[in-house]
Amino acid sequence: MLVIALAAAATSVTLAATGVFGGDSRQLTPVASEMFTVHGTVTVNCSTSCLGYGDITAGAQVEIVDNSNSVLAVGYLTGDNGTYDFTVEEVPRGRPLYGAHVGNVNRGVIWESEEQASTTGFALSIG
């Protein structure tokens, strides 16, 4: 009987800590004002041949990362013929820098401040 009571108490503490019993859900789910949307463009510049850019196509993943290269949010390229757009939603605020990465691991990251990332966005050019 004591074992059952202790197990029930432990379960109640766990559920309360995770917000199941009406705890403060704001701690678990970010508030919309703590997030922003990033817009950007990617242009592949190639005059005669676009060899070597097969990783930059419609549907390619766009990662928004922080200054420690942790992925914060993901979007995808749309468009074709070397000009692509992207929108990445629900990017958390409060990081010192934001980077946009597209394509394979050999491609670099373009860095912006939160102000620039949330208002101006990113303009990436390859080639």
C-alpha positions in Angstrom: 0.0 0.0 0.0 2.8 2.4 0.9 4.5 1.6 -2.5 1.3 2.5 -4.4 0.9 5.8 -2.4 4.6 6.7 -3.1 4.2 5.9 -6.8 1.0 8.0 -7.0 2.7 10.9 -5.3 5.7 10.7 -7.6 3.4 10.7 -10.6 1.5 13.7 -9.3 4.7 15.7 -8.9 5.9 14.7 -12.4 2.6 15.7 -13.9 2.5 19.0 -12.0 6.0 19.8 -13.1 5.2 19.2 -16.7 2.0 21.4 -16.6 -0.5 18.6 -17.0 -2.4 19.7 -13.9 -2.9 23.3 -15.2 0.6 24.5 -14.6 1.8 27.6 -16.3 1.8 26.5 -20.0 3.7 29.7 -21.0 6.8 28.0 -19.8 6.2 25.1 -22.2 5.0 26.9 -25.3 6.7 30.0 -26.7 4.5 33.0 -26.9 4.0 34.3 -30.5 5.7 37.6 -29.7 8.8 35.5 -28.8 9.0 34.3 -32.4 9.5 35.9 -35.8 9.4 34.9 -39.4 12.5 35.1 -41.7 12.2 35.8 -45.4 15.0 35.6 -47.9 16.3 35.0 -51.4 18.9 32.7 -52.9 20.4 33.6 -56.3 22.6 31.2 -58.2 24.8 33.2 -60.5 26.1 31.2 -63.5 26.5 32.6 -66.9 26.9 29.5 -69.1 26.7 26.4 -66.9 25.3 25.8 -63.4 27.4 22.7 -62.7 28.1 22.1 -59.0 24.9 23.7 -57.7 22.6 20.6 -57.7 22.0 21.1 -53.9 20.4 24.5 -54.5 17.0 23.6 -56.0 13.3 24.1 -55.2 12.5 22.1 -52.1 16.0 22.4 -50.7 16.1 22.9 -46.9 16.9 26.3 -45.4 18.2 26.3 -41.8 18.1 29.2 -39.5 20.8 28.7 -36.9 22.1 30.6 -33.9 25.7 31.6 -33.1 26.4 28.1 -31.8 25.1 26.6 -35.1 22.1 25.1 -33.3 19.2 24.8 -35.8 16.4 27.1 -34.7 13.9 26.6 -37.5 13.7 25.1 -41.0 12.1 26.2 -44.3 12.4 25.3 -47.9 13.3 27.0 -51.2 10.6 27.8 -53.7 11.2 29.0 -57.3 13.5 28.0 -60.2 15.9 29.1 -62.8 18.5 30.2 -60.3 16.2 32.5 -58.3 14.7 31.1 -55.1 12.7 32.5 -52.2 12.2 31.1 -48.7 10.2 31.8 -45.6 11.1 30.3 -42.2 8.4 30.7 -39.5 8.6 30.4 -35.7 12.2 31.5 -35.3 12.8 32.2 -31.6 13.9 35.7 -30.5 16.8 36.6 -28.2 19.9 35.2 -29.9 23.0 37.4 -30.5 23.2 36.3 -34.2 21.1 34.4 -36.7 22.5 32.5 -39.7 20.9 31.2 -42.8 22.3 28.0 -44.4 21.2 26.4 -47.6 22.7 23.5 -49.5 25.4 21.0 -48.7 27.9 21.2 -45.8 30.5 23.0 -48.0 28.2 26.1 -48.2 28.7 28.8 -45.6 26.3 30.5 -43.3 25.3 34.1 -43.8 24.9 36.0 -40.5 22.6 38.8 -39.5 21.4 40.5 -36.3 17.9 39.7 -35.0 16.8 43.2 -36.2 18.1 42.5 -39.7 16.9 38.9 -39.8 13.4 39.9 -38.7 13.0 43.0 -40.9 15.3 42.8 -44.0 15.8 39.0 -44.1 18.6 37.3 -45.9 19.9 37.7 -49.5 22.2 34.9 -50.4 24.1 34.8 -53.6 26.1 31.7 -54.9 28.4 31.5 -57.8 
